Amino acid sequence: MIAVAGDEGEARIHPALEAELSEAARTLELIGIGQDGGSVANPSNSMGGGQIVSSSARRVRATGLGQTISRLGRLADLVSEEELDSIAADLRSDQRPTSQ
């Protein structure tokens, strides 16, 4: 909805959000501008170094790195703290389990 209104010049993303999205895209490369064929480009390369603004919001996509971080963020839903503690203890010990 924001992108449609932005295309028509009727809406704007708040400047603080524009700055955060643009940093996530240009500097951190977590998001970018979706291209034909499925690739995701840094806006510095695809929009003349421009900001992520309301009119480009519909084309924003996660980069490979952004997708990986998103998947890692969901680990808490899949792995319990006890399992993570067990793995951490195994990694710290000199006697690591061997697979058979």
DSSP file (Angstrom, degrees, kcal/mol; ACC not computed):
  #  RESIDUE AA STRUCTURE BP1 BP2  ACC     N-H-->O    O-->H-N    N-H-->O    O-->H-N    TCO  KAPPA ALPHA  PHI   PSI    X-CA   Y-CA   Z-CA
    1    1 A M     >        0   0    0      0, 0.0     4,-2.4     0, 0.0     5,-0.2   0.000 360.0 360.0 360.0 -39.5    0.0    0.0    0.0
    2    2 A I  H  >  +     0   0    0      1,-0.2     4,-2.6     2,-0.2     5,-0.2   0.926 360.0  49.2 -63.1 -43.5    2.9    2.3    0.8
    3    3 A A  H  > S+     0   0    0      2,-0.2     4,-2.7     1,-0.2    -1,-0.2   0.909 111.1  49.0 -64.6 -42.0    4.5    1.6   -2.5
    4    4 A V  H  > S+     0   0    0      2,-0.2     4,-1.5     1,-0.2    -1,-0.2   0.942 114.2  45.1 -62.6 -47.3    1.3    2.2   -4.5
    5    5 A A  H  <>S+     0   0    0     -4,-2.4     5,-3.0     1,-0.2     6,-0.9   0.875 113.4  51.7 -64.1 -35.6    0.7    5.5   -2.7
    6    6 A G  H ><5S+     0   0    0     -4,-2.6     3,-1.2    48,-0.3    49,-0.3   0.886 105.1  55.0 -67.0 -38.7    4.3    6.4   -3.2
    7    7 A D  H 3<5S+     0   0    0     -4,-2.7    -1,-0.2     1,-0.3    -2,-0.2   0.857 111.1  46.0 -59.9 -34.4    4.1    5.7   -6.9
    8    8 A E  T 3<5S-     0   0    0     -4,-1.5    -1,-0.3    -5,-0.2    -2,-0.2   0.421 115.8-116.7 -90.1   1.2    1.2    8.1   -7.1
    9    9 A G  T < 5S+     0   0    0     -3,-1.2    -3,-0.2    -4,-0.2    -2,-0.1   0.669  85.9 112.4  75.7  16.5    3.1   10.7   -5.0
   10   10 A E  S   <S+     0   0    0     -5,-3.0     2,-0.3    -6,-0.2    -4,-0.2   0.580  72.2  33.9 -99.3 -10.6    0.5   10.5   -2.2
   11   11 A A        -     0   0    0     -6,-0.9     2,-0.4    -9,-0.2    -2,-0.2  -0.970  56.8-163.8-144.5 157.1    2.6    9.0    0.6
   12   12 A R        -     0   0    0     -2,-0.3     2,-0.2    42,-0.1    -9,-0.0  -0.999  26.8-117.5-140.3 141.5    6.1    8.9    1.9
   13   13 A I        -     0   0    0     -2,-0.4    41,-0.1     1,-0.1     5,-0.1  -0.542  51.7 -91.8 -69.8 143.7    8.0    6.6    4.2
   14   14 A H    >>  -     0   0    0     -2,-0.2     4,-2.4     1,-0.1     3,-0.7  -0.324  35.8-120.3 -56.0 137.6    9.0    8.5    7.4
   15   15 A P  H 3> S+     0   0    0      0, 0.0     4,-2.3     0, 0.0     5,-0.1   0.827 112.6  55.3 -53.4 -35.4   12.6    9.8    6.8
   16   16 A A  H 3> S+     0   0    0      2,-0.2     4,-2.1     1,-0.2     5,-0.1   0.901 109.5  46.7 -65.5 -39.2   14.0    7.8    9.7
   17   17 A L  H <> S+     0   0    0     -3,-0.7     4,-2.9     2,-0.2     5,-0.3   0.895 109.7  54.1 -68.9 -39.9   12.6    4.6    8.2
   18   18 A E  H  X S+     0   0    0     -4,-2.4     4,-2.5     1,-0.2    34,-0.5   0.927 109.9  48.0 -56.1 -45.1   14.0    5.5    4.8
   19   19 A A  H  X S+     0   0    0     -4,-2.3     4,-2.2    -5,-0.2    -2,-0.2   0.913 113.0  46.9 -65.1 -43.0   17.4    6.0    6.4
   20   20 A E  H  X S+     0   0    0     -4,-2.1     4,-2.5     2,-0.2    -2,-0.2   0.930 114.6  46.2 -65.5 -45.5   17.3    2.7    8.3
   21   21 A L  H  X S+     0   0    0     -4,-2.9     4,-1.6     1,-0.2    -2,-0.2   0.907 112.8  50.9 -62.3 -41.5   16.1    0.7    5.2
   22   22 A S  H  X S+     0   0    0     -4,-2.5     4,-3.5    -5,-0.3     5,-0.5   0.884 110.5  48.3 -65.8 -38.4   18.7    2.4    3.1
   23   23 A E  H  X>S+     0   0    0     -4,-2.2     5,-2.4     1,-0.2     4,-1.3   0.918 109.9  52.1 -66.6 -42.2   21.5    1.5    5.6
   24   24 A A  H  <5S+     0   0    0     -4,-2.5     6,-3.1     3,-0.2     7,-1.1   0.825 119.9  37.6 -61.3 -29.9   20.3   -2.1    5.7
   25   25 A A  H  <5S+     0   0    0     -4,-1.6     4,-0.3     4,-0.2    -2,-0.2   0.945 125.9  30.0 -86.0 -57.0   20.4   -2.1    1.9
   26   26 A R  H  <5S+     0   0    0     -4,-3.5    -3,-0.2    -5,-0.2    -2,-0.1   0.919 132.4  24.3 -76.1 -44.5   23.5   -0.1    1.0
   27   27 A T  T  <5S+     0   0    0     -4,-1.3    -3,-0.2    -5,-0.5    -4,-0.1   0.928 133.5  29.4 -90.2 -50.4   25.8   -0.7    4.0
   28   28 A L  S   <S-     0   0    0     -5,-2.4    -4,-0.2     3,-0.0    -3,-0.2   0.685  87.7-144.7 -86.4 -19.0   24.8   -4.0    5.6
   29   29 A E        +     0   0    0     -6,-0.4    37,-0.4    -4,-0.3    36,-0.3   0.862  57.9 129.6  54.0  42.1   23.5   -5.5    2.3
   30   30 A L  S    S+     0   0    0     -6,-3.1    33,-2.3    35,-0.1     2,-0.3   0.728  74.7  19.9 -90.5 -28.4   20.7   -7.3    4.2
   31   31 A I  E    S+A   62   0A   0     -7,-1.1     2,-0.3    31,-0.3    31,-0.2  -0.880  70.5 162.2-132.8 166.2   18.0   -6.1    1.8
   32   32 A G  E     -A   61   0A   0     29,-2.5    29,-2.4    -2,-0.3     2,-0.6  -0.893  45.4 -63.6-162.9-167.6   18.1   -4.7   -1.8
   33   33 A I  E     -AB  60  41A   0      8,-3.1     8,-2.6    -2,-0.3    27,-0.2  -0.855  50.6-124.0 -99.3 119.3   16.1   -4.0   -4.8
   34   34 A G  E     - B   0  40A   0     25,-4.1     2,-0.2    -2,-0.6     6,-0.2  -0.386  29.7-158.2 -63.9 135.1   14.6   -7.1   -6.5
   35   35 A Q    >   -     0   0    0      4,-3.0     3,-2.0    -2,-0.1     2,-0.1  -0.704  30.9 -83.4-110.5 161.9   15.6   -7.4  -10.2
   36   36 A D  T 3  S+     0   0    0      1,-0.3     3,-0.4    -2,-0.2    -1,-0.1  -0.448 119.3  36.0 -59.0 136.4   14.0   -9.3  -13.1
   37   37 A G  T 3  S-     0   0    0      1,-0.2    -1,-0.3    -2,-0.1    -3,-0.0   0.321 127.6 -82.8  95.7  -7.2   15.3  -12.8  -12.9
   38   38 A G  S <  S+     0   0    0     -3,-2.0    -1,-0.2     1,-0.3    -2,-0.1   0.327  85.5 133.3  98.7  -8.5   15.2  -13.0   -9.1
   39   39 A S        -     0   0    0     -3,-0.4    -4,-3.0    -5,-0.1     2,-0.5  -0.312  48.7-135.4 -73.4 163.3   18.5  -11.3   -8.1
   40   40 A V  E     -B   34   0A   0     -6,-0.2     2,-0.3    -9,-0.0    -6,-0.2  -0.983  20.1-159.9-122.9 121.7   18.7   -8.7   -5.4
   41   41 A A  E     -B   33   0A   0     -8,-2.6    -8,-3.1    -2,-0.5    20,-0.1  -0.773  24.5-111.9-106.0 145.1   20.8   -5.6   -6.1
   42   42 A N    >>  -     0   0    0     -2,-0.3     3,-1.8   -10,-0.2     4,-1.5  -0.532  30.8-127.1 -63.9 134.1   22.3   -3.0   -3.8
   43   43 A P  H 3> S+     0   0    0      0, 0.0     4,-2.4     0, 0.0     6,-1.2   0.772 108.5  66.6 -61.4 -22.9   20.4    0.2   -4.4
   44   44 A S  H 34 S+     0   0    0      5,-0.3     4,-0.2     1,-0.2     5,-0.1   0.839 109.6  37.5 -62.1 -30.9   23.7    2.0   -4.9
   45   45 A N  H <4 S+     0   0    0     -3,-1.8    -1,-0.2     3,-0.1     3,-0.1   0.739 125.5  36.0 -90.8 -26.2   24.1   -0.1   -8.0
   46   46 A S  H  < S+     0   0    0     -4,-1.5    -2,-0.2     1,-0.1    -1,-0.1   0.655 123.3  34.0-105.9 -17.4   20.5   -0.1   -9.2
   47   47 A M  S >< S-     0   0    0     -4,-2.4     3,-0.7    -5,-0.2    -1,-0.1   0.032 113.1 -94.5-129.2  28.5   19.1    3.3   -8.4
   48   48 A G  T 3  S-     0   0    0      1,-0.2    -4,-0.2    -4,-0.2    -3,-0.1   0.817  86.1 -53.7  64.7  29.8   22.1    5.6   -8.8
   49   49 A G  T 3  S+     0   0    0     -6,-1.2    -5,-0.3     1,-0.2    -1,-0.2   0.659  98.7 156.7  81.1  15.1   22.9    5.4   -5.1
   50   50 A G    <   -     0   0    0     -3,-0.7    -1,-0.2    -7,-0.6    -3,-0.1  -0.134  42.1-100.8 -75.2 169.5   19.4    6.4   -4.1
   51   51 A Q        -     0   0    0      1,-0.1     2,-0.8    -4,-0.1    -1,-0.1  -0.358  35.9-101.3 -78.9 161.2   17.5    5.8   -0.9
   52   52 A I        +     0   0    0    -34,-0.5   -30,-0.2    -2,-0.1     2,-0.2  -0.821  58.5 172.4 -79.8 116.3   14.9    3.1   -0.3
   53   53 A V    >>  -     0   0    0     -2,-0.8     3,-1.4   -32,-0.1     4,-0.8  -0.697  48.6 -89.0-123.8 175.0   11.8    5.2   -0.6
   54   54 A S  G >4 S+     0   0    0      1,-0.3     3,-0.7    -2,-0.2     4,-0.4   0.845 123.7  54.8 -56.7 -36.7    8.0    4.6   -0.7
   55   55 A S  G 34 S+     0   0    0    -49,-0.3    -1,-0.3     1,-0.2     3,-0.2   0.727 113.3  41.7 -72.8 -19.1    8.0    4.2   -4.5
   56   56 A S  G X4 S+     0   0    0     -3,-1.4     3,-1.6     1,-0.1     4,-0.3   0.451  87.2  96.5-101.5  -1.5   10.7    1.5   -4.3
   57   57 A A  G X< S+     0   0    0     -4,-0.8     3,-1.3    -3,-0.7    -2,-0.1   0.828  76.1  60.5 -60.1 -34.5    9.3   -0.4   -1.3
   58   58 A R  G 3  S+     0   0    0     -4,-0.4    -1,-0.3     1,-0.3    -2,-0.1   0.726 105.0  49.7 -67.2 -19.3    7.4   -2.9   -3.4
   59   59 A R  G <  S+     0   0    0     -3,-1.6   -25,-4.1     2,-0.0    -1,-0.3   0.420  80.4 119.5 -99.6   0.7   10.7   -4.1   -4.9
   60   60 A V  E <   +A   33   0A   0     -3,-1.3     2,-0.3    -4,-0.3   -27,-0.2  -0.504  37.6 170.7 -71.5 131.6   12.6   -4.5   -1.6
   61   61 A R  E     -A   32   0A   0    -29,-2.4   -29,-2.5    -2,-0.2     2,-0.2  -0.944  36.7-101.1-136.6 156.1   13.8   -8.1   -1.1
   62   62 A A  E     -A   31   0A   0     -2,-0.3   -31,-0.3   -31,-0.2   -32,-0.1  -0.574  35.5-133.0 -75.3 141.2   16.1   -9.9    1.4
   63   63 A T     >  -     0   0    0    -33,-2.3     4,-2.6    -2,-0.2     5,-0.2  -0.286  34.4 -93.8 -79.4 175.9   19.6  -10.6    0.1
   64   64 A G  H  > S+     0   0    0      1,-0.2     4,-2.2     2,-0.2     5,-0.1   0.918 130.5  48.1 -57.5 -44.0   21.1  -14.1    0.6
   65   65 A L  H  > S+     0   0    0    -36,-0.3     4,-2.5     2,-0.2     5,-0.2   0.915 110.5  51.4 -62.7 -43.6   22.8  -12.8    3.8
   66   66 A G  H  > S+     0   0    0    -37,-0.4     4,-2.0     1,-0.2    -2,-0.2   0.889 110.1  49.2 -60.6 -40.2   19.5  -11.3    5.0
   67   67 A Q  H  X S+     0   0    0     -4,-2.6     4,-2.3     2,-0.2    -1,-0.2   0.893 110.3  51.0 -66.4 -40.2   17.7  -14.6    4.4
   68   68 A T  H  X S+     0   0    0     -4,-2.2     4,-2.5     2,-0.2    -2,-0.2   0.929 110.5  48.1 -63.5 -45.7   20.4  -16.5    6.3
   69   69 A I  H  X S+     0   0    0     -4,-2.5     4,-2.2     1,-0.2    -1,-0.2   0.885 110.2  53.0 -63.0 -38.3   20.2  -14.1    9.3
   70   70 A S  H  X S+     0   0    0     -4,-2.0     4,-0.9    -5,-0.2    -1,-0.2   0.924 109.9  47.6 -61.8 -44.1   16.4  -14.5    9.2
   71   71 A R  H >< S+     0   0    0     -4,-2.3     3,-0.7     1,-0.2     4,-0.3   0.907 111.2  50.8 -63.9 -41.4   16.7  -18.3    9.3
   72   72 A L  H >< S+     0   0    0     -4,-2.5     3,-1.5     1,-0.2     4,-0.3   0.871 105.0  57.8 -63.2 -36.2   19.2  -18.1   12.2
   73   73 A G  H >< S+     0   0    0     -4,-2.2     3,-0.5     1,-0.3    -1,-0.2   0.763 102.5  54.7 -64.9 -24.7   16.8  -15.8   14.1
   74   74 A R  T XX S+     0   0    0     -4,-0.9     3,-1.5    -3,-0.7     4,-0.6   0.460  79.4  94.6 -88.2  -1.2   14.1  -18.5   13.9
   75   75 A L  H X> S+     0   0    0     -3,-1.5     4,-3.1    -4,-0.3     3,-1.4   0.844  74.1  66.2 -58.0 -33.9   16.4  -21.1   15.5
   76   76 A A  H <4 S+     0   0    0     -3,-0.5    -1,-0.3    -4,-0.3    -2,-0.1   0.792  98.7  53.2 -60.4 -26.3   14.9  -20.3   18.9
   77   77 A D  H <4 S+     0   0    0     -3,-1.5    -1,-0.3     1,-0.1    -2,-0.2   0.699 119.3  33.9 -77.8 -19.3   11.6  -21.7   17.6
   78   78 A L  H << S+     0   0    0     -3,-1.4     2,-0.4    -4,-0.6    -2,-0.2   0.729 115.8  49.0-107.6 -29.2   13.3  -25.0   16.6
   79   79 A V  S  < S-     0   0    0     -4,-3.1    -1,-0.2     4,-0.0     2,-0.0  -0.956  75.3-133.7-122.8 130.5   16.1  -25.6   19.1
   80   80 A S     >  -     0   0    0     -2,-0.4     4,-2.1     1,-0.1     5,-0.2  -0.319  24.2-114.1 -77.2 162.9   15.6  -25.4   22.9
   81   81 A E  H  > S+     0   0    0      1,-0.2     4,-2.9     2,-0.2     5,-0.2   0.870 118.0  56.9 -62.7 -36.4   18.0  -23.6   25.3
   82   82 A E  H  > S+     0   0    0      2,-0.2     4,-2.4     1,-0.2    -1,-0.2   0.912 106.9  48.3 -61.9 -42.3   18.9  -27.0   26.8
   83   83 A E  H  > S+     0   0    0      2,-0.2     4,-2.3     1,-0.2    -1,-0.2   0.914 112.5  48.3 -64.5 -42.1   20.0  -28.3   23.3
   84   84 A L  H  X S+     0   0    0     -4,-2.1     4,-2.7     2,-0.2    -2,-0.2   0.903 111.2  50.6 -64.5 -40.7   22.0  -25.1   22.7
   85   85 A D  H  X S+     0   0    0     -4,-2.9     4,-2.5     2,-0.2    -2,-0.2   0.902 110.1  50.7 -62.3 -40.7   23.7  -25.4   26.1
   86   86 A S  H  X S+     0   0    0     -4,-2.4     4,-2.3     2,-0.2    -2,-0.2   0.912 111.3  47.2 -63.5 -43.4   24.5  -29.1   25.4
   87   87 A I  H  X S+     0   0    0     -4,-2.3     4,-2.3     2,-0.2    -2,-0.2   0.923 112.1  50.4 -63.4 -44.4   26.1  -28.1   22.0
   88   88 A A  H  X S+     0   0    0     -4,-2.7     4,-1.7     1,-0.2    -2,-0.2   0.903 110.4  49.7 -61.6 -41.4   28.0  -25.3   23.7
   89   89 A A  H  X S+     0   0    0     -4,-2.5     4,-1.5     1,-0.2    -1,-0.2   0.908 110.3  50.8 -64.0 -41.7   29.3  -27.6   26.4
   90   90 A D  H  < S+     0   0    0     -4,-2.3    -2,-0.2     1,-0.2    -1,-0.2   0.897 110.0  50.0 -62.0 -39.9   30.4  -30.1   23.7
   91   91 A L  H  < S+     0   0    0     -4,-2.3    -1,-0.2     1,-0.2    -2,-0.2   0.825 111.3  49.0 -69.5 -30.6   32.3  -27.5   21.8
   92   92 A R  H  < S+     0   0    0     -4,-1.7    -1,-0.2    -5,-0.2    -2,-0.2   0.750  98.1  84.9 -79.6 -23.9   34.1  -26.3   24.9
   93   93 A S  S  < S-     0   0    0     -4,-1.5     3,-0.1    -5,-0.1    -3,-0.0  -0.370  74.9-135.9 -80.8 157.7   35.2  -29.8   26.0
   94   94 A D  S    S+     0   0    0      1,-0.2     2,-1.0    -2,-0.1    -1,-0.1   0.693  96.9  67.2 -80.1 -20.1   38.3  -31.6   24.8
   95   95 A Q  S    S-     0   0    0      3,-0.0    -1,-0.2    -5,-0.0    -2,-0.1  -0.758  72.3-176.9-105.7  87.0   36.2  -34.8   24.4
   96   96 A R        -     0   0    0     -2,-1.0    -5,-0.1    -3,-0.1    -6,-0.0  -0.592  33.1-102.4 -83.3 144.1   33.8  -34.1   21.6
   97   97 A P        -     0   0    0      0, 0.0     2,-0.4     0, 0.0    -1,-0.1  -0.326  33.7-138.4 -63.5 146.8   31.3  -36.7   20.6
   98   98 A T        -     0   0    0     -3,-0.1     2,-0.2     2,-0.0    -3,-0.0  -0.863  13.2-123.4-106.5 142.8   32.1  -38.7   17.5
   99   99 A S              0   0    0     -2,-0.4     0, 0.0     1,-0.1     0, 0.0  -0.578 360.0 360.0 -82.7 148.5   29.5  -39.6   15.0
  100  100 A Q              0   0    0     -2,-0.2    -1,-0.1     0, 0.0    -2,-0.0   0.389 360.0 360.0-121.5 360.0   29.1  -43.3   14.2
